[in-house]
Amino acid sequence: MRVLVTGASGFLGSHVAEQLVDEGHEVRCLVRRSSKVEHLKELSARADADGKGAKVELVDGAIDDASSLPAAVRGVDAVVHCAGVVKARTWDDFLAVNERGAVDLAKAVIEHAPELRRFVHVSTAGVMGPSKRGEPHRPDGPTNPVTQYSKSKLAGEIAIRALGDRLPLTIIRPPAIYGPRDQEVLALFQAIRRTRTAFRMGMSMQSVSMVYATDAADACVRAITHHADSGSVYFVEDGVVHSYESMTEAVAAAYGFRLLASPSLPKSIVGLAARASEAFGKLTDKTMMFNRDKLGELLMEHFTLDSSATRRDLGWAPKVTFRQGAERTAKWYREHGWD
């Protein structure tokens, strides 16, 4: 199959592209000219050397550049839409990519790739908001996003669902994804390695779902050939309810030591730190990931998911435990000088 992957130069998209190549598919990657594509070029060279028919093609374009999308979708059999913005200065900046960009891509498919087998849209489980202790979210449950990012991803879901039977749509909602090349969970690994201490925000993360990058990518690839009703939604998670303690202890073990302490920071202190991060962003003209809006998710005490439908319908099952994933991630960070 020829598969278009958006966001292929990013974290999850790069793992999706890698898995597609490993399975012998032709992968078309939509990338900005400013994107870092070293990994994709290495992947392309590997595909050529394997001789299994896999191919990696880089095409110029961007989700927020509608004029670049028709050429990107022509001739493809499937789309895995991983591109999105996780931090932005304004609400409209979020919507420009996470809603309007998704719609423009879907419309380009409808017009220029009418025989498309499947459009896999990667959203976020964050659209669900916090869960209750012992009551994991189900895909058909009510949504309640608490950050601008998650609200914009839900807006994107709603907008492309409105295209109805013109688009064979499957929606994947992952929780926090971690693994090699990830920059969001990197800060936690760095802090633990450097201080042997894991600072907790309030009483957050008492129970939480996680998923390793290759497992999340596997669900996306499986969804390509899955003949579900258009608009079907699936969660992915590793099958274990984690706590902050269990995860940080696993990260410390990956570096070969035990934590010295795991203190909880009062919410008031966390709030002040978020304000300081915002002020630093304004001073340096940078868009900061850590801000008061993001606290809506960072301070959640419970956030768990039920992925039984994904296992049943897609034949998917997670292969990597958190302890294994932490070891692999820490090793990759060390080898590449990230931590």
N, C-alpha and C positions, 0 to 999 in steps of 0.2 A: 504494500500500500504506500501511497504518497501522503504524508501527514504534515500539515502545517502546525508548527508549535510557536505560539507567541510567548514572549518572555523567555526564550531559550537561552539568553545570555544571563538570566537571573538564576536564583537558587533552585526552585522546584522545576522550572522549565528545562534547566540543564540536565537534571536527572531524568526527566521525561524523554528528552532527545537521546540521551545515552541509552536508555532502555530500548527505545525504538530501533536504534542502530544495532544493538545487540540481537534484536529479533529479526534483523534483515530488512527493515523498512527504509524507504526513502524519506528523509526528513528535510523539510523546508523550514528554515528559521527566519522569522521576521525580526530584524535587528536594526536599531538606529546606527548611524555612522559613528556616533560617539560611544557606542557600547563596547565593552571589553569582550572580545570574542576569541581570546587565545584558547580557551578550553574547547570551543566549538571547532576551531581549526585543527586542534589535536584530535578531536573526535572524527573529523572528516578524514584526516590522514589514516586513522585507525580503520575506518570503514573501507577506505580504498585498499588498504593492505589485507584486510580479511578476505576480500573476494567473495562475500556472501550475497552481493547484490545491494547491500546497504549503501546509502549515499547521504551526504549532508550538503545542503545548498543554503547559502546565506543570501537573503534578499533585503535590500534597503527598505525601510519603512517604519511606521510607528502606529500604534493603536489610535493615538489622537491625531493622526494624519489620514483622514478618510480617503484622500486621493491615492494613497499608496496601497490600499487594501485589495482592490480588484485584481491587480497583478499577483498579489500574494496568494490569493485563494484559487485562481484559475488552475484547473487540472488536479486539484488535491481530492483525495478520497475521504479525508477526515481532518478535523481541526481539534487541537487541544489548546484552549485559550488560558494560558497561565499568567499573561501579562497583567499588571495592575500596579497601582501606587499605594504604598502602605503609610506614607507620610506626605503631607502637603500643607501649604500655607493657608489655603482657604477651602471651604466646602465645595466651591465650584471647581477647584483644581482636582479634588477627589472625583467629582462627578464627570469631569472631562474625559477621564480614562476609565474609571470603574463602571460608569453607566453609559455615557454617550459613546465611548470607544467600543464597548462591548456590542452596543446596538449597531454601530457602523460596520463592525466586522460581521455580525450576523446578517445584516442586509446585503453586504458584499457577497456573502456565501449564497444567499437566496437568489441573487441576480446572476452571479458569475460561476457558481459551482452547484447548479441545481440537483446534481446527482449525488451530492455529499451523503455519505453513509451515517456520519455522526459528528455532532458538534459538542465537544466536551468542555463545559464551562467550569473553571475552577473558581469557586467562591470562597467563603470562609465559614466555619462553624460559629464564628463570632456573631453571625446574624441572629443567633438564638439568645444571646445574653446569658446571664448567670443561670446555673441550674440549682436544684435543691439537693441537699445531702441525700445520697442513696437513690436519687431519681434522675437517671441520665436522660438527656434530650433524645427524642426520636425525630427523624427527618420530617414527619408530618405534624410536629408540634408547633405551637405559636412562636413567632419570631419576636425578639425584643433586643435589638442591637443597642449598645450603650456608648459606642464611639463613632466618630464621623467616618472612619474607615469602614467599619462594619455596616453602618447605615448606607454608605455609598455602594458597597458590594450587594446589599439587599436590593437597592434601587436598580442595580444592573440585572440581577436575577429577574425581578419583576418585569423590567423593560423587554428583555429578550424572550421571556415566557409569553409575552403578549403577541409575539410573532406567530404563535400557535403552531398549526400543523405544517407550516412552511419550513420549519427547521427541526430536524431530528435531534433534539436537545437532551443531554444528560448533565446534571449539575453535581459536582463533587464539592463537599464542604469539609475541608480538613481543619483540625484544631491547630495548635502550635506545631510546626514542623521543624525538626532539627537534623543536623547531619553535616557532612563536608560541604564547604562553600557557603554555609549559612552565616549571615552577619548579625542576625537579631539575637540569637541565643549565645552568640560569641561573648557578649559582655559578661554573662553569668560564668562561663568557663574561665574567662580571664580573671575575674574577681576571685574565684575559688583557687585557681592556681597560684595567684600572686599573694593572697592573704591567708589562705587556708581557713577562710571564714565565709559563711554564706548568710548575707544579710537579707532578711525577709521583710516584705512590705506589709505592715499590719499583720493580719491573720490570714493572708491570702494563700491560695493554692493548698487548701486542706484536702481537696480531692479534685483531680484534674486528669483529662485525657491528653495524650500526646501521640505523635506518629513520626517514625523515622522517614527520611527523605525518599529512600528507594521504595519503601512500602507505599507511600503516598503516590509516587510516580507509577507504581504497578497498578494501582486502582485506576488511574487516568488512562493508562494504556489498555487495560481490560475493558474499560467503558467504550472504547472505540468500536468494538465488535459486539457490544451488548445491545440486543434489540428490545430495549425498554420503551415504554410509552414516552413520548416526548415530554420533557419537563420533570422526569423522575429525578429525585434528590437522594444522594448517598453521603453518609458520614464515613470517615476513615479514622481509625484509632487502633492502638496496639493491643487492645484487649485487657489492659490492666488499669485500675484506678490508682493513680500516683498521688503521692503527697510531696510537699516541698522537701521534707526531710529525706524521703527515699531517693528523690532525684538528685539532690545536692550531694548526698553521700555517695551515690553512684558516680557522679562527676569527680569527686575527690579520689575515689578508688581508681578511676581511670588514669589519674595522675600519680597514683602510687602512695597516697597518704590518707589519713583520717582528718576530718574537720576538727579544728580547734574549738569552734563555737558556731552557733546559728541563731544570732539574736534577731528579734523582731523590731523593726523601726516603727514608731507610732505613725498613724496616718497623717498627723499634723506635720511631722518632719518630712514625710514623703511628699506631701503637698507643697511644702516650701522648696524642696529639691526640684519638683516639677516646674515651679515658678522660676527658679533660678535657671533651669535648662532653657525655658522659653526666653528669658532675658538674654542669655548667652546667644541664642539663635538670632535674636533681633540685632544684637551688637555685632555679630559676625556675618549677618545676612545668610544664615543657614537654616534649613528646615530641620527641626529636631524631632526625633522619634519619641523621646520622653517628654511628655507635656501633660497638662492637667486633663485634657480630653482622654488621653491614653490610660489614665488612672482607672477609668471605668472598667477596663478589662484587667489591668495589672493587679487591682485590689480585690478581684472576685475570689470568694472563698471556695466556691464549688463550681466546677465546669466540666461535666462529664457527658459522654456521648454513647449512644447505642448504635453499633455498626452491624447489627445482625442482618439487616436487609442487604447491605453491601456484600456480606459473606455469602448470603443465599443467592442473590441475583447475579452477581459478577463472578462468583466462584473465587473471591478474593480472600486472602488471609494474611495477616502481618507475619513477617518472618524474623524481624529484628526486635529483641527485647530492649528495654531502655538501657540496661547495663551494657549490653553489647553495642548499642548505638552510641552511648557515651564514650566507650573505649575507642570506637572507630573515629568518632568526631574529634576527640582529644588528640588522637594520633595524627589526624589530618591537619589540625591546627598547628601542632608542633612542627610537623614536616614542612609546612608552608610558612612558618614564622608569623602566624596570626595571633598567637597568644603569648 
